[in-house]
């Protein structure tokens, strides 16, 4: 079973991953001469939403 600390740690890891990927997407957008803020925002929103959704879905199926 997941304790409260393990769940909080998992959420923090997912959100940190989203921030790191958003930063990298911003750098990639800069290379392609696009808007880095838009790319970063879309990446953060997508990764955090999908990551937390998958995490909560997996938790709900655990005994």
C-alpha positions as CSV (number, residue, x, y, z in Angstrom):
1,X,0.0,0.0,0.0
2,X,1.1,3.5,-0.6
3,X,1.6,5.7,2.4
4,X,0.7,9.4,2.3
5,X,4.5,10.3,2.0
6,X,4.9,8.0,-1.0
7,X,1.9,9.5,-2.7
8,X,3.2,13.1,-2.1
9,X,6.7,12.1,-3.3
10,X,5.2,10.6,-6.5
11,X,3.1,13.7,-7.2
12,X,6.2,15.9,-6.7
13,X,8.3,13.7,-9.1
14,X,5.6,13.9,-11.8
15,X,5.4,17.7,-11.4
16,X,9.2,18.1,-11.4
17,X,9.3,16.0,-14.6
18,X,6.7,18.3,-16.2
19,X,8.8,21.4,-15.3
20,X,12.0,19.9,-16.7
21,X,10.3,18.8,-19.9
22,X,8.6,22.2,-20.3
23,X,12.1,23.9,-20.0
24,X,13.5,21.5,-22.6
25,X,10.5,22.2,-24.9
26,X,11.2,25.9,-24.5
27,X,14.8,25.4,-25.6
28,X,13.7,23.3,-28.5
29,X,11.1,26.0,-29.6
30,X,13.9,28.5,-29.5
31,X,15.9,26.4,-31.9
32,X,13.0,26.2,-34.3
33,X,12.3,30.0,-33.9
34,X,8.8,29.4,-32.3
35,X,7.4,30.9,-29.1
36,X,9.2,29.1,-26.2
37,X,6.6,30.2,-23.6
38,X,3.8,28.7,-25.6
39,X,5.7,25.4,-26.2
40,X,6.7,25.2,-22.5
41,X,3.2,25.9,-21.3
42,X,1.6,23.3,-23.6
43,X,4.3,20.8,-22.6
44,X,3.9,21.4,-18.8
45,X,0.1,21.2,-19.1
46,X,0.1,18.0,-21.1
47,X,2.8,16.2,-19.1
48,X,1.4,17.2,-15.7
49,X,-2.2,16.3,-16.7
50,X,-1.4,13.0,-18.2
51,X,1.2,12.1,-15.5
52,X,-1.1,12.8,-12.6
53,X,-4.1,11.2,-14.4
54,X,-2.1,8.0,-15.0
55,X,-0.8,8.1,-11.4
56,X,-4.2,8.4,-9.9
57,X,-5.6,5.7,-12.2
58,X,-2.9,3.3,-11.1
59,X,-3.5,4.2,-7.4
60,X,-7.3,3.5,-7.8
61,X,-6.6,0.0,-9.0
62,X,-4.3,-0.9,-6.2
63,X,-5.7,-3.0,-3.3
